[in-house]
């Protein structure tokens, strides 16, 4: 099951890049997060996190635990800022009594940001994944 996100993400990036010239993309980053909740609860947490982060969802498949989407920049985001970076994500939620979320992410930026994107967009991708992880595994009070 862990291979699904890795297969879905290149497809999503191909869709983005196929019709949009002038984009640069960072490397794919894969991670697995154990979730101290059932698979269904882990899926709900993942979906909630993606909604909070304003992802546009391409695939929402609760039966198979798959989520893929892109967080697009706002129309007012200034060139060269982290807000101008897209974050492309694929998640695969598995497990039974304890859920596990396999995530593959990548940043995509306009070609004009090629010099800044590896630093600025990678930090943005990292921050988004960190916030999603906090939604999946909330801190105990």
N, CA, C and O atoms as a GROMACS GRO file, in nm:
protein
  564
    1UNK      N    1   0.080  -0.120   0.000
    1UNK     CA    2   0.000   0.000   0.000
    1UNK      C    3   0.084   0.126   0.000
    1UNK      O    4   0.039   0.230  -0.048
    2UNK      N    5   0.205   0.120   0.052
    2UNK     CA    6   0.286   0.240   0.061
    2UNK      C    7   0.329   0.291  -0.075
    2UNK      O    8   0.368   0.407  -0.087
    3UNK      N    9   0.324   0.209  -0.179
    3UNK     CA   10   0.368   0.251  -0.312
    3UNK      C   11   0.266   0.343  -0.379
    3UNK      O   12   0.301   0.419  -0.469
    4UNK      N   13   0.140   0.337  -0.336
    4UNK     CA   14   0.038   0.418  -0.404
    4UNK      C   15   0.068   0.568  -0.406
    4UNK      O   16   0.057   0.630  -0.512
    5UNK      N   17   0.107   0.630  -0.292
    5UNK     CA   18   0.134   0.774  -0.300
    5UNK      C   19   0.248   0.805  -0.395
    5UNK      O   20   0.241   0.904  -0.469
    6UNK      N   21   0.351   0.724  -0.395
    6UNK     CA   22   0.465   0.750  -0.484
    6UNK      C   23   0.423   0.741  -0.629
    6UNK      O   24   0.478   0.811  -0.714
    7UNK      N   25   0.327   0.655  -0.660
    7UNK     CA   26   0.279   0.643  -0.797
    7UNK      C   27   0.185   0.756  -0.833
    7UNK      O   28   0.184   0.802  -0.948
    8UNK      N   29   0.106   0.801  -0.738
    8UNK     CA   30   0.008   0.906  -0.766
    8UNK      C   31   0.072   1.042  -0.783
    8UNK      O   32   0.028   1.121  -0.867
    9UNK      N   33   0.175   1.072  -0.706
    9UNK     CA   34   0.233   1.205  -0.709
    9UNK      C   35   0.295   1.240  -0.844
    9UNK      O   36   0.270   1.350  -0.894
   10UNK      N   37   0.376   1.151  -0.907
   10UNK     CA   38   0.429   1.188  -1.039
   10UNK      C   39   0.318   1.213  -1.140
   10UNK      O   40   0.332   1.298  -1.228
   11UNK      N   41   0.208   1.141  -1.128
   11UNK     CA   42   0.096   1.161  -1.218
   11UNK      C   43   0.038   1.301  -1.200
   11UNK      O   44   0.009   1.369  -1.298
   12UNK      N   45   0.020   1.343  -1.074
   12UNK     CA   46  -0.034   1.476  -1.046
   12UNK      C   47   0.062   1.583  -1.097
   12UNK      O   48   0.019   1.681  -1.158
   13UNK      N   49   0.192   1.565  -1.072
   13UNK     CA   50   0.290   1.663  -1.119
   13UNK      C   51   0.294   1.666  -1.271
   13UNK      O   52   0.311   1.772  -1.330
   14UNK      N   53   0.279   1.551  -1.336
   14UNK     CA   54   0.275   1.547  -1.482
   14UNK      C   55   0.156   1.627  -1.534
   14UNK      O   56   0.167   1.697  -1.635
   15UNK      N   57   0.043   1.615  -1.466
   15UNK     CA   58  -0.074   1.694  -1.506
   15UNK      C   59  -0.048   1.843  -1.491
   15UNK      O   60  -0.085   1.922  -1.577
   16UNK      N   61   0.018   1.880  -1.381
   16UNK     CA   62   0.050   2.021  -1.358
   16UNK      C   63   0.148   2.072  -1.463
   16UNK      O   64   0.128   2.179  -1.521
   17UNK      N   65   0.252   1.996  -1.486
   17UNK     CA   66   0.358   2.041  -1.575
   17UNK      C   67   0.325   2.025  -1.722
   17UNK      O   68   0.376   2.099  -1.806
   18UNK      N   69   0.238   1.928  -1.753
   18UNK     CA   70   0.206   1.902  -1.892
   18UNK      C   71   0.140   2.020  -1.961
   18UNK      O   72   0.168   2.046  -2.078
   19UNK      N   73   0.054   2.090  -1.893
   19UNK     CA   74  -0.017   2.200  -1.955
   19UNK      C   75   0.035   2.336  -1.912
   19UNK      O   76  -0.012   2.439  -1.961
   20UNK      N   77   0.132   2.338  -1.821
   20UNK     CA   78   0.182   2.464  -1.769
   20UNK      C   79   0.332   2.473  -1.788
   20UNK      O   80   0.408   2.411  -1.713
   21UNK      N   81   0.375   2.547  -1.886
   21UNK     CA   82   0.518   2.566  -1.907
   21UNK      C   83   0.570   2.664  -1.803
   21UNK      O   84   0.495   2.745  -1.748
   22UNK      N   85   0.699   2.656  -1.777
   22UNK     CA   86   0.759   2.752  -1.688
   22UNK      C   87   0.752   2.719  -1.542
   22UNK      O   88   0.754   2.809  -1.458
   23UNK      N   89   0.742   2.590  -1.507
   23UNK     CA   90   0.740   2.550  -1.367
   23UNK      C   91   0.866   2.471  -1.334
   23UNK      O   92   0.919   2.400  -1.420
   24UNK      N   93   0.913   2.482  -1.213
   24UNK     CA   94   1.021   2.399  -1.162
   24UNK      C   95   0.968   2.323  -1.043
   24UNK      O   96   0.882   2.372  -0.970
   25UNK      N   97   1.019   2.200  -1.022
   25UNK     CA   98   0.970   2.117  -0.913
   25UNK      C   99   1.086   2.067  -0.828
   25UNK      O  100   1.195   2.040  -0.879
   26UNK      N  101   1.060   2.056  -0.700
   26UNK     CA  102   1.158   2.003  -0.608
   26UNK      C  103   1.151   1.852  -0.604
   26UNK      O  104   1.066   1.792  -0.670
   27UNK      N  105   1.239   1.790  -0.528
   27UNK     CA  106   1.240   1.644  -0.518
   27UNK      C  107   1.119   1.592  -0.441
   27UNK      O  108   1.062   1.662  -0.357
   28UNK      N  109   1.080   1.469  -0.471
   28UNK     CA  110   0.975   1.402  -0.397
   28UNK      C  111   1.028   1.366  -0.259
   28UNK      O  112   1.140   1.316  -0.246
   29UNK      N  113   0.949   1.390  -0.158
   29UNK     CA  114   0.987   1.356  -0.022
   29UNK      C  115   0.879   1.265   0.035
   29UNK      O  116   0.761   1.301   0.037
   30UNK      N  117   0.920   1.146   0.080
   30UNK     CA  118   0.825   1.048   0.135
   30UNK      C  119   0.844   1.036   0.286
   30UNK      O  120   0.956   1.044   0.336
   31UNK      N  121   0.734   1.017   0.356
   31UNK     CA  122   0.738   0.998   0.502
   31UNK      C  123   0.621   0.910   0.543
   31UNK      O  124   0.518   0.906   0.475
   32UNK      N  125   0.637   0.841   0.653
   32UNK     CA  126   0.531   0.759   0.709
   32UNK      C  127   0.510   0.801   0.854
   32UNK      O  128   0.605   0.812   0.931
   33UNK      N  129   0.384   0.824   0.889
   33UNK     CA  130   0.350   0.868   1.024
   33UNK      C  131   0.254   0.769   1.088
   33UNK      O  132   0.144   0.749   1.038
   34UNK      N  133   0.295   0.705   1.198
   34UNK     CA  134   0.199   0.622   1.272
   34UNK      C  135   0.100   0.711   1.345
   34UNK      O  136   0.138   0.812   1.404
   35UNK      N  137  -0.026   0.674   1.340
   35UNK     CA  138  -0.132   0.755   1.402
   35UNK      C  139  -0.198   0.671   1.512
   35UNK      O  140  -0.247   0.562   1.484
   36UNK      N  141  -0.199   0.721   1.636
   36UNK     CA  142  -0.258   0.645   1.746
   36UNK      C  143  -0.410   0.649   1.744
   36UNK      O  144  -0.474   0.691   1.841
   37UNK      N  145  -0.467   0.605   1.633
   37UNK     CA  146  -0.612   0.603   1.616
   37UNK      C  147  -0.643   0.501   1.506
   37UNK      O  148  -0.552   0.455   1.437
   38UNK      N  149  -0.768   0.468   1.490
   38UNK     CA  150  -0.807   0.373   1.385
   38UNK      C  151  -0.778   0.431   1.247
   38UNK      O  152  -0.756   0.551   1.233
   39UNK      N  153  -0.780   0.346   1.147
   39UNK     CA  154  -0.758   0.390   1.009
   39UNK      C  155  -0.862   0.496   0.971
   39UNK      O  156  -0.827   0.596   0.909
   40UNK      N  157  -0.988   0.473   1.007
   40UNK     CA  158  -1.094   0.568   0.973
   40UNK      C  159  -1.070   0.705   1.039
   40UNK      O  160  -1.087   0.809   0.975
   41UNK      N  161  -1.030   0.704   1.166
   41UNK     CA  162  -1.002   0.830   1.235
   41UNK      C  163  -0.880   0.899   1.174
   41UNK      O  164  -0.877   1.021   1.160
   42UNK      N  165  -0.779   0.819   1.137
   42UNK     CA  166  -0.660   0.876   1.072
   42UNK      C  167  -0.698   0.941   0.940
   42UNK      O  168  -0.646   1.048   0.906
   43UNK      N  169  -0.787   0.878   0.864
   43UNK     CA  170  -0.831   0.935   0.736
   43UNK      C  171  -0.904   1.067   0.760
   43UNK      O  172  -0.881   1.165   0.688
   44UNK      N  173  -0.992   1.071   0.858
   44UNK     CA  174  -1.067   1.194   0.889
   44UNK      C  175  -0.970   1.305   0.930
   44UNK      O  176  -0.986   1.420   0.888
   45UNK      N  177  -0.872   1.272   1.011
   45UNK     CA  178  -0.772   1.372   1.052
   45UNK      C  179  -0.693   1.423   0.933
   45UNK      O  180  -0.667   1.543   0.920
   46UNK      N  181  -0.654   1.331   0.844
   46UNK     CA  182  -0.579   1.371   0.725
   46UNK      C  183  -0.663   1.463   0.638
   46UNK      O  184  -0.614   1.566   0.591
   47UNK      N  185  -0.786   1.428   0.616
   47UNK     CA  186  -0.876   1.510   0.533
   47UNK      C  187  -0.897   1.648   0.595
   47UNK      O  188  -0.896   1.749   0.525
   48UNK      N  189  -0.914   1.651   0.728
   48UNK     CA  190  -0.932   1.778   0.799
   48UNK      C  191  -0.807   1.865   0.784
   48UNK      O  192  -0.818   1.986   0.760
   49UNK      N  193  -0.690   1.805   0.797
   49UNK     CA  194  -0.566   1.880   0.782
   49UNK      C  195  -0.551   1.939   0.643
   49UNK      O  196  -0.508   2.054   0.629
   50UNK      N  197  -0.585   1.861   0.541
   50UNK     CA  198  -0.575   1.910   0.403
   50UNK      C  199  -0.674   2.023   0.377
   50UNK      O  200  -0.643   2.118   0.305
   51UNK      N  201  -0.792   2.013   0.435
   51UNK     CA  202  -0.892   2.119   0.421
   51UNK      C  203  -0.842   2.246   0.491
   51UNK      O  204  -0.854   2.356   0.436
   52UNK      N  205  -0.786   2.231   0.609
   52UNK     CA  206  -0.733   2.346   0.684
   52UNK      C  207  -0.622   2.415   0.606
   52UNK      O  208  -0.611   2.538   0.608
   53UNK      N  209  -0.540   2.337   0.538
   53UNK     CA  210  -0.428   2.391   0.459
   53UNK      C  211  -0.472   2.440   0.320
   53UNK      O  212  -0.388   2.482   0.240
   54UNK      N  213  -0.600   2.436   0.292
   54UNK     CA  214  -0.657   2.484   0.165
   54UNK      C  215  -0.608   2.408   0.042
   54UNK      O  216  -0.580   2.468  -0.061
   55UNK      N  217  -0.597   2.276   0.054
   55UNK     CA  218  -0.561   2.194  -0.062
   55UNK      C  219  -0.681   2.178  -0.154
   55UNK      O  220  -0.794   2.162  -0.108
   56UNK      N  221  -0.657   2.183  -0.284
   56UNK     CA  222  -0.757   2.148  -0.384
   56UNK      C  223  -0.739   1.999  -0.407
   56UNK      O  224  -0.633   1.954  -0.449
   57UNK      N  225  -0.842   1.922  -0.379
   57UNK     CA  226  -0.830   1.777  -0.384
   57UNK      C  227  -0.854   1.724  -0.525
   57UNK      O  228  -0.950   1.761  -0.591
   58UNK      N  229  -0.764   1.636  -0.569
   58UNK     CA  230  -0.777   1.568  -0.697
   58UNK      C  231  -0.839   1.430  -0.680
   58UNK      O  232  -0.921   1.388  -0.761
   59UNK      N  233  -0.800   1.360  -0.572
   59UNK     CA  234  -0.854   1.228  -0.542
   59UNK      C  235  -0.892   1.225  -0.395
   59UNK      O  236  -0.811   1.258  -0.308
   60UNK      N  237  -1.017   1.187  -0.367
   60UNK     CA  238  -1.065   1.166  -0.231
   60UNK      C  239  -1.132   1.029  -0.233
   60UNK      O  240  -1.245   1.015  -0.279
   61UNK      N  241  -1.061   0.928  -0.181
   61UNK     CA  242  -1.108   0.790  -0.186
   61UNK      C  243  -1.101   0.732  -0.045
   61UNK      O  244  -0.998   0.677  -0.005
   62UNK      N  245  -1.209   0.746   0.031
   62UNK     CA  246  -1.210   0.699   0.169
   62UNK      C  247  -1.209   0.546   0.176
   62UNK      O  248  -1.158   0.491   0.274
   63UNK      N  249  -1.262   0.478   0.077
   63UNK     CA  250  -1.263   0.332   0.077
   63UNK      C  251  -1.123   0.275   0.076
   63UNK      O  252  -1.093   0.180   0.148
   64UNK      N  253  -1.036   0.333  -0.006
   64UNK     CA  254  -0.898   0.284  -0.017
   64UNK      C  255  -0.798   0.371   0.059
   64UNK      O  256  -0.679   0.343   0.058
   65UNK      N  257  -0.847   0.476   0.124
   65UNK     CA  258  -0.761   0.561   0.205
   65UNK      C  259  -0.666   0.648   0.127
   65UNK      O  260  -0.556   0.676   0.173
   66UNK      N  261  -0.707   0.692   0.009
   66UNK     CA  262  -0.619   0.774  -0.076
   66UNK      C  263  -0.666   0.918  -0.082
   66UNK      O  264  -0.785   0.947  -0.095
   67UNK      N  265  -0.570   1.007  -0.072
   67UNK     CA  266  -0.595   1.151  -0.086
   67UNK      C  267  -0.481   1.210  -0.168
   67UNK      O  268  -0.364   1.190  -0.135
   68UNK      N  269  -0.514   1.281  -0.273
   68UNK     CA  270  -0.412   1.355  -0.348
   68UNK      C  271  -0.465   1.495  -0.374
   68UNK      O  272  -0.584   1.514  -0.398
   69UNK      N  273  -0.375   1.591  -0.368
   69UNK     CA  274  -0.419   1.728  -0.390
   69UNK      C  275  -0.303   1.823  -0.406
   69UNK      O  276  -0.186   1.787  -0.393
   70UNK      N  277  -0.339   1.947  -0.435
   70UNK     CA  278  -0.242   2.054  -0.456
   70UNK      C  279  -0.287   2.177  -0.380
   70UNK      O  280  -0.404   2.213  -0.382
   71UNK      N  281  -0.193   2.239  -0.313
   71UNK     CA  282  -0.222   2.368  -0.252
   71UNK      C  283  -0.165   2.474  -0.346
   71UNK      O  284  -0.044   2.488  -0.360
   72UNK      N  285  -0.255   2.547  -0.408
   72UNK     CA  286  -0.217   2.649  -0.505
   72UNK      C  287  -0.192   2.782  -0.436
   72UNK      O  288  -0.250   2.809  -0.331
   73UNK      N  289  -0.107   2.866  -0.494
   73UNK     CA  290  -0.086   2.999  -0.436
   73UNK      C  291  -0.208   3.087  -0.461
   73UNK      O  292  -0.284   3.065  -0.556
   74UNK      N  293  -0.225   3.187  -0.376
   74UNK     CA  294  -0.334   3.281  -0.399
   74UNK      C  295  -0.296   3.371  -0.516
   74UNK      O  296  -0.179   3.383  -0.552
   75UNK      N  297  -0.395   3.433  -0.573
   75UNK     CA  298  -0.370   3.520  -0.689
   75UNK      C  299  -0.289   3.644  -0.652
   75UNK      O  300  -0.231   3.709  -0.739
   76UNK      N  301  -0.285   3.676  -0.523
   76UNK     CA  302  -0.213   3.796  -0.479
   76UNK      C  303  -0.073   3.765  -0.424
   76UNK      O  304  -0.003   3.855  -0.379
   77UNK      N  305  -0.033   3.637  -0.426
   77UNK     CA  306   0.098   3.599  -0.372
   77UNK      C  307   0.209   3.661  -0.456
   77UNK      O  308   0.207   3.653  -0.579
   78UNK      N  309   0.306   3.721  -0.390
   78UNK     CA  310   0.414   3.788  -0.462
   78UNK      C  311   0.521   3.688  -0.505
   78UNK      O  312   0.552   3.594  -0.433
   79UNK      N  313   0.575   3.710  -0.624
   79UNK     CA  314   0.680   3.627  -0.679
   79UNK      C  315   0.800   3.628  -0.584
   79UNK      O  316   0.840   3.732  -0.533
   80UNK      N  317   0.855   3.511  -0.562
   80UNK     CA  318   0.974   3.499  -0.478
   80UNK      C  319   0.944   3.468  -0.332
   80UNK      O  320   1.037   3.448  -0.253
   81UNK      N  321   0.815   3.465  -0.296
   81UNK     CA  322   0.778   3.436  -0.157
   81UNK      C  323   0.728   3.293  -0.144
   81UNK      O  324   0.691   3.229  -0.242
   82UNK      N  325   0.728   3.244  -0.022
   82UNK     CA  326   0.680   3.108   0.005
   82UNK      C  327   0.533   3.092  -0.036
   82UNK      O  328   0.491   2.984  -0.076
   83UNK      N  329   0.456   3.199  -0.025
   83UNK     CA  330   0.315   3.194  -0.062
   83UNK      C  331   0.294   3.166  -0.210
   83UNK      O  332   0.184   3.130  -0.252
   84UNK      N  333   0.398   3.183  -0.291
   84UNK     CA  334   0.389   3.161  -0.435
   84UNK      C  335   0.414   3.015  -0.474
   84UNK      O  336   0.394   2.976  -0.589
   85UNK      N  337   0.459   2.934  -0.378
   85UNK     CA  338   0.491   2.793  -0.404
   85UNK      C  339   0.365   2.706  -0.398
   85UNK      O  340   0.277   2.726  -0.314
   86UNK      N  341   0.359   2.611  -0.488
   86UNK     CA  342   0.255   2.508  -0.480
   86UNK      C  343   0.312   2.392  -0.399
   86UNK      O  344   0.432   2.369  -0.400
   87UNK      N  345   0.225   2.322  -0.328
   87UNK     CA  346   0.264   2.200  -0.260
   87UNK      C  347   0.174   2.090  -0.314
   87UNK      O  348   0.051   2.098  -0.305
   88UNK      N  349   0.236   1.986  -0.372
   88UNK     CA  350   0.163   1.872  -0.428
   88UNK      C  351   0.180   1.755  -0.331
   88UNK      O  352   0.291   1.729  -0.284
   89UNK      N  353   0.072   1.686  -0.302
   89UNK     CA  354   0.074   1.585  -0.197
   89UNK      C  355  -0.009   1.463  -0.236
   89UNK      O  356  -0.113   1.474  -0.301
   90UNK      N  357   0.040   1.346  -0.195
   90UNK     CA  358  -0.038   1.222  -0.205
   90UNK      C  359  -0.029   1.152  -0.070
   90UNK      O  360   0.080   1.139  -0.014
   91UNK      N  361  -0.143   1.107  -0.018
   91UNK     CA  362  -0.148   1.036   0.109
   91UNK      C  363  -0.214   0.901   0.090
   91UNK      O  364  -0.307   0.885   0.011
   92UNK      N  365  -0.163   0.804   0.165
   92UNK     CA  366  -0.223   0.671   0.168
   92UNK      C  367  -0.241   0.634   0.314
   92UNK      O  368  -0.143   0.619   0.388
   93UNK      N  369  -0.367   0.620   0.357
   93UNK     CA  370  -0.396   0.586   0.496
   93UNK      C  371  -0.424   0.437   0.503
   93UNK      O  372  -0.510   0.385   0.432
   94UNK      N  373  -0.351   0.368   0.592
   94UNK     CA  374  -0.366   0.224   0.605
   94UNK      C  375  -0.372   0.186   0.752
   94UNK      O  376  -0.371   0.273   0.839
   95UNK      N  377  -0.377   0.058   0.780
   95UNK     CA  378  -0.380   0.008   0.917
   95UNK      C  379  -0.520  -0.035   0.956
   95UNK      O  380  -0.614  -0.021   0.878
   96UNK      N  381  -0.531  -0.087   1.078
   96UNK     CA  382  -0.660  -0.130   1.130
   96UNK      C  383  -0.685  -0.060   1.263
   96UNK      O  384  -0.746   0.048   1.267
   97UNK      N  385  -0.638  -0.121   1.372
   97UNK     CA  386  -0.656  -0.060   1.505
   97UNK      C  387  -0.575   0.068   1.518
   97UNK      O  388  -0.620   0.166   1.578
   98UNK      N  389  -0.455   0.067   1.462
   98UNK     CA  390  -0.370   0.186   1.461
   98UNK      C  391  -0.348   0.226   1.316
   98UNK      O  392  -0.308   0.143   1.234
   99UNK      N  393  -0.375   0.349   1.284
   99UNK     CA  394  -0.358   0.396   1.147
   99UNK      C  395  -0.214   0.431   1.116
   99UNK      O  396  -0.132   0.455   1.206
  100UNK      N  397  -0.185   0.434   0.990
  100UNK     CA  398  -0.054   0.476   0.942
  100UNK      C  399  -0.077   0.558   0.816
  100UNK      O  400  -0.153   0.517   0.728
  101UNK      N  401  -0.011   0.673   0.808
  101UNK     CA  402  -0.028   0.761   0.693
  101UNK      C  403   0.105   0.775   0.620
  101UNK      O  404   0.203   0.825   0.675
  102UNK      N  405   0.107   0.729   0.495
  102UNK     CA  406   0.225   0.744   0.410
  102UNK      C  407   0.200   0.866   0.323
  102UNK      O  408   0.097   0.876   0.256
  103UNK      N  409   0.295   0.958   0.324
  103UNK     CA  410   0.279   1.085   0.254
  103UNK      C  411   0.396   1.107   0.159
  103UNK      O  412   0.512   1.085   0.195
  104UNK      N  413   0.364   1.151   0.039
  104UNK     CA  414   0.466   1.191  -0.057
  104UNK      C  415   0.434   1.334  -0.098
  104UNK      O  416   0.321   1.365  -0.137
  105UNK      N  417   0.533   1.421  -0.087
  105UNK     CA  418   0.511   1.563  -0.117
  105UNK      C  419   0.620   1.615  -0.208
  105UNK      O  420   0.728   1.557  -0.220
  106UNK      N  421   0.590   1.726  -0.271
  106UNK     CA  422   0.686   1.796  -0.358
  106UNK      C  423   0.638   1.939  -0.374
  106UNK      O  424   0.518   1.965  -0.375
  107UNK      N  425   0.732   2.032  -0.385
  107UNK     CA  426   0.696   2.170  -0.414
  107UNK      C  427   0.710   2.194  -0.563
  107UNK      O  428   0.790   2.131  -0.632
  108UNK      N  429   0.630   2.287  -0.612
  108UNK     CA  430   0.633   2.329  -0.753
  108UNK      C  431   0.627   2.482  -0.751
  108UNK      O  432   0.546   2.541  -0.679
  109UNK      N  433   0.713   2.546  -0.832
  109UNK     CA  434   0.719   2.692  -0.832
  109UNK      C  435   0.735   2.744  -0.974
  109UNK      O  436   0.777   2.670  -1.063
  110UNK      N  437   0.701   2.870  -0.995
  110UNK     CA  438   0.724   2.932  -1.126
  110UNK      C  439   0.873   2.934  -1.158
  110UNK      O  440   0.957   2.947  -1.069
  111UNK      N  441   0.904   2.920  -1.286
  111UNK     CA  442   1.044   2.919  -1.329
  111UNK      C  443   1.119   3.046  -1.287
  111UNK      O  444   1.240   3.042  -1.263
  112UNK      N  445   1.048   3.158  -1.277
  112UNK     CA  446   1.110   3.283  -1.234
  112UNK      C  447   1.168   3.273  -1.093
  112UNK      O  448   1.250   3.356  -1.053
  113UNK      N  449   1.125   3.173  -1.017
  113UNK     CA  450   1.172   3.154  -0.880
  113UNK      C  451   1.280   3.046  -0.870
  113UNK      O  452   1.314   3.003  -0.760
  114UNK      N  453   1.333   3.002  -0.983
  114UNK     CA  454   1.426   2.889  -0.983
  114UNK      C  455   1.544   2.909  -0.887
  114UNK      O  456   1.592   2.812  -0.828
  115UNK      N  457   1.589   3.032  -0.871
  115UNK     CA  458   1.703   3.057  -0.782
  115UNK      C  459   1.663   3.052  -0.634
  115UNK      O  460   1.743   3.009  -0.551
  116UNK      N  461   1.541   3.094  -0.600
  116UNK     CA  462   1.495   3.098  -0.461
  116UNK      C  463   1.415   2.975  -0.421
  116UNK      O  464   1.410   2.940  -0.303
  117UNK      N  465   1.353   2.909  -0.517
  117UNK     CA  466   1.259   2.801  -0.488
  117UNK      C  467   1.317   2.688  -0.403
  117UNK      O  468   1.251   2.643  -0.309
  118UNK      N  469   1.438   2.640  -0.431
  118UNK     CA  470   1.488   2.530  -0.349
  118UNK      C  471   1.491   2.563  -0.199
  118UNK      O  472   1.471   2.474  -0.117
  119UNK      N  473   1.515   2.686  -0.163
  119UNK     CA  474   1.519   2.724  -0.022
  119UNK      C  475   1.380   2.762   0.027
  119UNK      O  476   1.331   2.709   0.127
  120UNK      N  477   1.316   2.855  -0.044
  120UNK     CA  478   1.187   2.910   0.000
  120UNK      C  479   1.076   2.805  -0.006
  120UNK      O  480   1.000   2.788   0.090
  121UNK      N  481   1.066   2.737  -0.117
  121UNK     CA  482   0.956   2.641  -0.135
  121UNK      C  483   0.978   2.514  -0.054
  121UNK      O  484   0.881   2.453  -0.006
  122UNK      N  485   1.103   2.472  -0.037
  122UNK     CA  486   1.128   2.354   0.047
  122UNK      C  487   1.089   2.384   0.191
  122UNK      O  488   1.034   2.297   0.259
  123UNK      N  489   1.117   2.504   0.239
  123UNK     CA  490   1.077   2.540   0.374
  123UNK      C  491   0.925   2.542   0.386
  123UNK      O  492   0.870   2.497   0.487
  124UNK      N  493   0.858   2.593   0.285
  124UNK     CA  494   0.711   2.596   0.286
  124UNK      C  495   0.655   2.454   0.285
  124UNK      O  496   0.561   2.423   0.359
  125UNK      N  497   0.711   2.367   0.201
  125UNK     CA  498   0.667   2.227   0.196
  125UNK      C  499   0.687   2.162   0.333
  125UNK      O  500   0.598   2.093   0.383
  126UNK      N  501   0.802   2.184   0.393
  126UNK     CA  502   0.832   2.128   0.525
  126UNK      C  503   0.732   2.179   0.629
  126UNK      O  504   0.683   2.100   0.710
  127UNK      N  505   0.702   2.307   0.629
  127UNK     CA  506   0.608   2.365   0.726
  127UNK      C  507   0.467   2.308   0.709
  127UNK      O  508   0.400   2.278   0.808
  128UNK      N  509   0.424   2.292   0.585
  128UNK     CA  510   0.292   2.234   0.558
  128UNK      C  511   0.286   2.091   0.611
  128UNK      O  512   0.190   2.053   0.678
  129UNK      N  513   0.388   2.010   0.582
  129UNK     CA  514   0.392   1.871   0.629
  129UNK      C  515   0.394   1.867   0.781
  129UNK      O  516   0.329   1.782   0.842
  130UNK      N  517   0.466   1.957   0.844
  130UNK     CA  518   0.472   1.962   0.990
  130UNK      C  519   0.333   1.991   1.048
  130UNK      O  520   0.291   1.927   1.145
  131UNK      N  521   0.262   2.086   0.991
  131UNK     CA  522   0.127   2.117   1.040
  131UNK      C  523   0.032   2.001   1.017
  131UNK      O  524  -0.053   1.973   1.102
  132UNK      N  525   0.044   1.931   0.903
  132UNK     CA  526  -0.039   1.814   0.877
  132UNK      C  527  -0.010   1.704   0.978
  132UNK      O  528  -0.102   1.638   1.026
  133UNK      N  529   0.117   1.684   1.010
  133UNK     CA  530   0.156   1.583   1.108
  133UNK      C  531   0.098   1.617   1.245
  133UNK      O  532   0.054   1.527   1.317
  134UNK      N  533   0.096   1.744   1.282
  134UNK     CA  534   0.037   1.786   1.408
  134UNK      C  535  -0.114   1.761   1.411
  134UNK      O  536  -0.170   1.738   1.518
  135UNK      N  537  -0.179   1.765   1.296
  135UNK     CA  538  -0.322   1.733   1.288
  135UNK      C  539  -0.342   1.582   1.303
  135UNK      O  540  -0.437   1.537   1.368
  136UNK      N  541  -0.252   1.504   1.240
  136UNK     CA  542  -0.263   1.358   1.248
  136UNK      C  543  -0.234   1.305   1.388
  136UNK      O  544  -0.302   1.215   1.437
  137UNK      N  545  -0.133   1.362   1.453
  137UNK     CA  546  -0.091   1.319   1.585
  137UNK      C  547  -0.088   1.441   1.676
  137UNK      O  548   0.019   1.498   1.699
  138UNK      N  549  -0.204   1.481   1.728
  138UNK     CA  550  -0.208   1.602   1.812
  138UNK      C  551  -0.126   1.582   1.939
  138UNK      O  552  -0.116   1.472   1.993
  139UNK      N  553  -0.069   1.692   1.986
  139UNK     CA  554   0.007   1.689   2.110
  139UNK      C  555  -0.087   1.658   2.227
  139UNK      O  556  -0.201   1.705   2.230
  140UNK      N  557  -0.038   1.580   2.320
  140UNK     CA  558  -0.121   1.550   2.436
  140UNK      C  559  -0.107   1.662   2.539
  140UNK      O  560   0.003   1.710   2.564
  141UNK      N  561  -0.219   1.702   2.598
  141UNK     CA  562  -0.216   1.813   2.694
  141UNK      C  563  -0.149   1.776   2.824
  141UNK      O  564  -0.138   1.860   2.914
   0.00000   0.00000   0.00000
